């Protein structure tokens, strides 16, 4: 069997007209000889009757004490995808395509019991395969699974993407299509950079980095699973025929030269994160025990820190502004001196071509310095350079870097190493 997994986000199944577009995509796949498995998110967004956030807020509004059971929260949040699966399956049946809806549990997803952000630890494909052999389209409720004890778990934000990729890997699908309300993964946020354009091809590593650094088209956990099992991903628009963004292994995209001069890119795309606060902690060089206590205390409160720069007498890091008051309480309790810089944003330039290439950081700094954009802190990894700036400078910084590295040019898709 040629199997394809098609995942449709909440905005793609929000009304009857959009669901008819989904039916068309499923029918097209069948006409090409595929046996489709459809994965759906909850219909619509917050405020729509069956959206995940709407269901979550319903529970919160009825809990007078302000506390809620994580188990019960998972139960109510899983309902949105189940409703969506049943409605979508009914639409397929009404169009003459044999279909049935399954919950994540019925589809064979076994989770680890971590309410709200569970991992799928086992996948049992037998029931799905039986339906596919009978030429039925199975519509699976994304974002969820069940523990060996029968407890419903949700997979966290972006969980439907992860569900789709796990199904694709477990079923040996030829590809996983992620349908959304954008045309593909873009070189930058088009709301802030008018010259941003679709990236035709990306490696798993590049997409992971872009996703972790703020790009919201696909969840990084889904890409990690796809990379582990070498499942090709395609991100595309529901209502348009454009090819979208193809995501695959570096060997396929670069090593074989399948996409012309794809290997020559320096920068592939730019992502950003807002709502950050920079904390600078000052202490003596011999206070290693206190330094450890600071980071342990923040971890105990599940406060995530980023852009960590440690020097003998100074520690710099960022936290989300929503966590700032708790982070400050830790520092005050420990009696350390610190400086606060709120209203920050992180800009991350990502590209396979910068790997082992000298001078890219210098060029990023020059581009921003020329525009008098102050760099507060920086960090880098193998294929990513991250810069912390004031959030007020974010639009200009994004446009400056996008233009400087020629990301608006489709010829070669970016500035080239040997250009």
C-alpha positions as CSV (number, residue, x, y, z in Angstrom):
1,X,0.0,0.0,0.0
2,X,1.1,3.5,-0.7
3,X,0.1,5.4,2.4
4,X,0.0,9.2,2.9
5,X,-0.8,11.1,6.1
6,X,-2.6,14.4,5.6
7,X,-2.8,16.7,8.7
8,X,-5.3,19.5,8.7
9,X,-5.0,22.3,11.2
10,X,-7.9,23.9,13.1
11,X,-8.4,26.7,10.6
12,X,-8.5,24.2,7.8
13,X,-11.6,22.4,9.2
14,X,-13.3,25.4,10.8
15,X,-16.4,25.5,8.5
16,X,-18.2,23.5,5.9
17,X,-16.5,25.3,2.9
18,X,-13.1,24.5,4.2
19,X,-14.0,20.9,5.0
20,X,-15.0,20.6,1.4
21,X,-11.5,21.7,0.4
22,X,-10.2,18.9,2.7
23,X,-12.4,16.4,0.9
24,X,-10.8,17.5,-2.4
25,X,-7.3,17.0,-1.0
26,X,-8.2,13.5,0.2
27,X,-9.8,12.6,-3.1
28,X,-6.8,13.9,-5.0
29,X,-4.5,11.6,-2.9
30,X,-6.8,8.6,-3.6
31,X,-6.8,9.3,-7.3
32,X,-2.9,9.2,-7.2
33,X,-3.1,5.7,-5.7
34,X,-2.6,6.6,-2.0
35,X,-4.4,5.3,1.0
36,X,-4.9,8.5,3.1
37,X,-4.8,8.7,6.8
38,X,-6.2,12.1,7.9
39,X,-5.2,13.8,11.2
40,X,-7.2,16.8,12.4
41,X,-6.9,19.5,15.0
42,X,-9.8,21.0,16.9
43,X,-12.0,23.2,14.8
44,X,-11.2,26.9,14.7
45,X,-9.4,29.1,17.3
46,X,-10.2,30.5,20.7
47,X,-13.8,31.7,20.8
48,X,-15.0,29.1,18.3
49,X,-17.3,26.6,20.1
50,X,-15.0,23.5,19.9
51,X,-11.5,25.0,19.8
52,X,-9.1,23.7,22.4
53,X,-8.6,27.1,24.1
54,X,-12.4,27.5,24.3
55,X,-12.8,24.1,26.0
56,X,-9.9,24.9,28.3
57,X,-11.4,28.2,29.3
58,X,-14.8,26.6,29.9
59,X,-13.2,24.4,32.5
60,X,-11.2,27.2,34.1
61,X,-14.3,29.4,34.3
62,X,-16.2,26.8,36.3
63,X,-13.4,26.1,38.8
64,X,-14.0,28.7,41.5
65,X,-10.8,28.0,43.3
66,X,-8.6,28.7,40.4
67,X,-7.1,25.3,40.4
68,X,-7.8,22.4,38.1
69,X,-6.9,18.7,37.8
70,X,-4.4,18.1,35.0
71,X,-6.2,14.9,34.3
72,X,-9.5,16.6,33.9
73,X,-8.0,19.3,31.7
74,X,-6.6,16.6,29.4
75,X,-10.1,15.0,29.2
76,X,-11.8,18.2,28.1
77,X,-9.1,19.4,25.8
78,X,-9.1,16.0,23.9
79,X,-12.7,16.5,23.0
80,X,-12.0,19.2,20.4
81,X,-10.1,16.9,18.2
82,X,-12.6,14.1,18.6
83,X,-15.4,16.3,17.5
84,X,-13.4,17.5,14.6
85,X,-12.5,13.9,13.5
86,X,-16.2,12.8,13.6
87,X,-17.4,15.9,11.6
88,X,-14.6,15.5,9.0
89,X,-15.3,11.8,8.7
90,X,-19.0,12.5,8.1
91,X,-18.1,15.0,5.4
92,X,-16.0,12.4,3.6
93,X,-18.8,9.8,3.9
94,X,-21.3,12.4,2.5
95,X,-19.0,12.9,-0.5
96,X,-19.0,9.1,-1.3
97,X,-15.6,8.3,0.4
98,X,-15.8,5.5,2.9
99,X,-14.4,6.8,6.2
100,X,-14.5,6.4,10.0
101,X,-13.2,8.5,12.9
102,X,-10.9,7.2,15.6
103,X,-9.6,8.8,18.8
104,X,-5.9,8.8,19.4
105,X,-6.3,5.8,21.7
106,X,-8.3,3.9,19.1
107,X,-5.6,4.7,16.5
108,X,-3.0,3.0,18.7
109,X,-1.2,5.9,20.3
110,X,0.2,4.9,23.8
111,X,1.4,7.8,26.0
112,X,3.6,8.1,29.0
113,X,1.1,9.6,31.5
114,X,2.5,13.1,31.5
115,X,-0.7,15.2,31.4
116,X,-0.6,18.2,29.2
117,X,2.6,17.4,27.4
118,X,2.7,13.6,27.0
119,X,5.1,11.7,24.8
120,X,3.9,8.8,22.6
121,X,5.9,5.8,23.8
122,X,4.3,3.1,21.6
123,X,2.2,3.0,18.4
124,X,0.2,0.0,17.5
125,X,-0.8,0.3,13.7
126,X,-2.8,-2.9,13.3
127,X,-6.3,-1.4,13.4
128,X,-5.4,1.5,11.1
129,X,-3.8,-0.9,8.6
130,X,-6.9,-3.1,8.6
131,X,-9.1,-0.2,7.7
132,X,-6.7,1.0,5.0
133,X,-6.7,-2.4,3.5
134,X,-10.5,-2.1,3.3
135,X,-10.0,1.1,1.4
136,X,-11.4,3.3,4.2
137,X,-10.1,6.7,5.0
138,X,-9.3,6.9,8.7
139,X,-9.7,10.3,10.3
140,X,-7.6,10.4,13.5
141,X,-8.1,12.9,16.4
142,X,-4.7,14.5,16.7
143,X,-3.0,15.8,19.9
144,X,-3.8,12.8,22.1
145,X,-3.2,9.3,23.2
146,X,-3.9,6.9,26.1
147,X,-1.7,5.4,28.8
148,X,-1.5,1.7,29.3
149,X,-3.9,2.2,32.3
150,X,-6.4,3.9,30.0
151,X,-5.9,7.5,31.0
152,X,-6.3,10.2,28.2
153,X,-3.2,12.3,27.6
154,X,-2.7,15.3,25.4
155,X,0.6,16.0,23.6
156,X,1.0,19.7,24.2
157,X,1.0,22.6,21.7
158,X,1.5,21.4,18.2
159,X,0.5,17.9,19.2
160,X,-1.5,17.2,16.1
161,X,1.6,17.8,14.0
162,X,3.4,15.2,16.2
163,X,0.5,12.8,15.9
164,X,0.6,13.0,12.1
165,X,4.4,12.3,11.9
166,X,4.2,9.4,14.4
167,X,1.5,7.9,12.3
168,X,3.5,8.5,9.1
169,X,6.6,6.8,10.7
170,X,4.7,3.9,12.2
171,X,2.7,3.2,9.0
172,X,5.6,3.6,6.6
173,X,3.9,6.5,4.8
174,X,5.6,7.9,1.7
175,X,5.1,11.4,3.1
176,X,3.2,13.6,5.6
177,X,1.4,16.7,4.3
178,X,0.8,19.4,6.8
179,X,-2.0,21.7,5.6
180,X,-2.3,25.1,7.2
181,X,-3.4,28.7,6.4
182,X,0.0,29.7,5.0
183,X,1.7,28.8,1.7
184,X,4.7,27.2,3.4
185,X,7.6,28.1,5.7
186,X,8.8,31.6,4.9
187,X,12.2,33.4,5.2
188,X,10.8,35.6,7.9
189,X,7.5,36.6,9.4
190,X,5.6,38.3,6.5
191,X,3.7,40.5,9.0
192,X,7.0,42.2,9.8
193,X,9.0,41.7,6.6
194,X,7.0,42.4,3.5
195,X,9.8,40.9,1.3
196,X,9.5,37.5,3.0
197,X,8.9,34.6,0.7
198,X,8.4,30.8,0.8
199,X,11.4,28.6,1.2
200,X,11.0,25.7,-1.3
201,X,13.2,23.2,0.5
202,X,14.6,22.9,4.0
203,X,16.5,20.3,6.1
204,X,15.0,18.9,9.3
205,X,17.8,20.6,11.3
206,X,16.9,24.0,9.8
207,X,13.2,23.6,10.4
208,X,13.8,22.5,14.0
209,X,16.0,25.6,14.7
210,X,13.5,27.9,13.0
211,X,10.6,26.4,15.0
212,X,12.5,26.5,18.4
213,X,13.5,30.1,17.7
214,X,9.9,31.3,17.2
215,X,8.6,30.2,13.7
216,X,5.2,28.8,14.4
217,X,4.3,26.9,11.2
218,X,5.2,23.4,12.4
219,X,6.0,22.1,15.9
220,X,9.7,21.2,16.5
221,X,8.8,18.0,18.2
222,X,7.1,16.8,15.0
223,X,10.2,17.6,13.0
224,X,12.4,15.7,15.4
225,X,10.3,12.6,15.0
226,X,10.3,13.0,11.2
227,X,14.1,13.3,11.3
228,X,14.5,10.2,13.5
229,X,12.5,8.1,11.0
230,X,13.4,10.0,7.8
231,X,9.7,10.9,7.0
232,X,9.4,13.5,4.3
233,X,7.3,16.5,5.3
234,X,5.4,19.0,3.1
235,X,3.9,22.2,4.6
236,X,1.4,23.7,2.2
237,X,-1.8,25.8,2.0
238,X,-5.1,24.1,2.0
239,X,-6.8,26.2,-0.8
240,X,-3.8,26.8,-3.1
241,X,-2.0,24.5,-5.5
242,X,1.5,25.8,-4.7
243,X,4.0,23.1,-3.8
244,X,4.7,24.6,-0.3
245,X,7.9,23.8,1.6
246,X,9.5,20.3,1.3
247,X,11.4,19.2,4.4
248,X,13.8,16.3,4.3
249,X,17.1,14.9,5.3
250,X,20.3,16.8,4.6
251,X,21.6,14.0,2.4
252,X,18.6,14.2,0.2
253,X,18.4,18.0,0.0
254,X,22.1,18.9,-0.1
255,X,24.4,15.9,-0.6
256,X,22.7,14.7,-3.8
257,X,22.4,18.2,-5.2
258,X,18.7,17.6,-5.9
259,X,17.8,21.2,-5.6
260,X,20.5,22.9,-7.7
261,X,22.7,25.1,-5.5
262,X,20.7,24.6,-2.3
263,X,24.0,23.7,-0.5
264,X,25.3,27.2,-1.2
265,X,23.0,29.1,1.2
266,X,24.5,31.0,4.0
267,X,21.3,32.0,5.8
268,X,18.0,30.1,5.1
269,X,15.6,32.1,7.3
270,X,15.1,34.3,10.2
271,X,12.9,33.6,13.3
272,X,12.2,35.7,16.3
273,X,10.8,35.6,19.8
274,X,9.2,38.5,21.7
275,X,8.2,39.1,25.3
276,X,11.7,38.4,26.8
277,X,13.5,40.0,29.8
278,X,17.3,40.0,30.2
279,X,18.7,39.5,33.7
280,X,22.3,40.3,34.6
281,X,23.4,38.8,37.9
282,X,26.6,40.1,39.5
283,X,28.6,38.0,42.0
284,X,32.1,37.2,43.1
285,X,34.2,34.8,41.1
286,X,34.4,32.5,44.1
287,X,30.6,32.1,44.6
288,X,30.2,28.9,42.5
289,X,27.8,27.4,45.1
290,X,25.5,30.5,44.9
291,X,25.6,30.4,41.1
292,X,24.5,26.8,41.1
293,X,21.7,27.6,43.6
294,X,20.3,30.3,41.3
295,X,20.0,28.0,38.3
296,X,18.6,25.1,40.4
297,X,16.0,27.4,42.0
298,X,14.9,28.6,38.6
299,X,14.7,25.0,37.3
300,X,12.7,23.9,40.4
301,X,10.0,26.6,39.5
302,X,10.1,25.3,35.8
303,X,11.3,28.7,34.6
304,X,13.0,28.2,31.3
305,X,16.1,30.4,30.7
306,X,17.8,31.2,27.4
307,X,20.8,33.0,25.9
308,X,22.9,32.0,28.9
309,X,26.3,33.8,29.1
310,X,28.4,32.9,32.2
311,X,31.5,34.9,33.2
312,X,33.4,34.7,36.5
313,X,31.7,37.8,38.0
314,X,28.6,38.1,35.8
315,X,25.8,35.8,34.6
316,X,23.5,36.9,31.8
317,X,20.3,35.1,30.7
318,X,16.8,35.7,29.5
319,X,13.4,34.6,30.8
320,X,9.9,35.0,29.4
321,X,8.3,38.2,30.8
322,X,5.4,36.0,32.1
323,X,8.0,34.3,34.3
324,X,9.9,37.5,35.3
325,X,8.2,38.1,38.7
326,X,9.0,34.6,39.9
327,X,12.5,34.8,38.6
328,X,13.1,38.1,40.4
329,X,11.7,36.6,43.6
330,X,14.3,33.8,43.4
331,X,17.1,36.3,43.0
332,X,15.8,38.5,45.8
333,X,15.4,35.6,48.1
334,X,19.0,34.5,47.5
335,X,20.2,38.1,48.1
336,X,22.1,38.6,44.8
337,X,22.5,41.8,43.0
338,X,21.0,41.9,39.5
339,X,20.1,44.3,36.7
340,X,16.9,43.9,34.6
341,X,16.2,44.9,31.0
342,X,12.6,44.2,30.0
343,X,10.9,44.5,26.7
344,X,13.5,42.4,24.7
345,X,13.3,40.3,21.6
346,X,15.5,37.5,20.2
347,X,16.3,37.4,16.5
348,X,17.8,34.1,15.2
349,X,19.3,33.7,11.8
350,X,19.4,30.0,10.7
351,X,21.2,28.4,7.8
352,X,23.0,25.2,7.0
353,X,25.5,27.2,4.9
354,X,27.0,29.0,8.0
355,X,28.3,25.8,9.4
356,X,32.1,26.1,9.8
357,X,32.0,29.3,7.7
358,X,34.0,32.1,9.3
359,X,32.7,35.6,9.5
360,X,28.9,35.2,9.6
361,X,28.6,36.6,13.1
362,X,30.7,39.6,12.0
363,X,28.3,40.3,9.1
364,X,25.3,40.0,11.3
365,X,26.8,42.5,13.7
366,X,27.8,44.9,10.9
367,X,24.3,44.8,9.4
368,X,22.7,45.8,12.7
369,X,25.4,48.3,13.7
370,X,25.0,50.1,10.4
371,X,21.3,50.7,11.5
372,X,22.4,51.6,15.0
373,X,20.5,48.7,16.4
374,X,22.0,47.9,19.8
375,X,22.9,44.3,20.5
376,X,22.3,43.3,24.1
377,X,23.6,39.8,24.0
378,X,24.4,37.0,21.5
379,X,24.7,33.3,21.3
380,X,25.3,30.7,18.5
381,X,25.2,27.1,17.7
382,X,26.1,25.0,14.7
383,X,23.6,26.6,12.3
384,X,22.1,29.4,14.3
385,X,23.2,32.9,15.5
386,X,20.9,34.5,18.1
387,X,20.9,38.2,18.9
388,X,19.0,39.9,21.8
389,X,17.7,43.4,21.1
390,X,15.1,45.7,22.4
391,X,11.7,44.7,21.1
392,X,11.1,48.2,19.6
393,X,14.0,47.5,17.2
394,X,12.6,44.2,16.0
395,X,10.9,45.2,12.8
396,X,13.9,47.1,11.5
397,X,16.3,44.4,12.6
398,X,14.4,41.7,10.7
399,X,14.1,43.7,7.6
400,X,17.8,44.7,7.8
401,X,19.0,41.1,8.1
402,X,16.6,39.8,5.5
403,X,17.9,42.4,3.0
404,X,21.5,42.1,3.9
405,X,21.6,38.3,3.4
406,X,19.4,38.6,0.2
407,X,16.7,36.4,1.4
408,X,14.2,38.1,-0.9
409,X,16.1,36.7,-3.9
410,X,14.8,33.5,-5.4
411,X,17.9,33.1,-7.5
412,X,19.8,30.6,-5.4
413,X,17.3,31.3,-2.7
414,X,19.8,33.4,-0.7
415,X,23.2,34.9,-0.8
416,X,25.7,32.1,-1.7
417,X,28.9,31.2,0.1
418,X,30.9,31.5,-3.1
419,X,29.1,34.6,-4.5
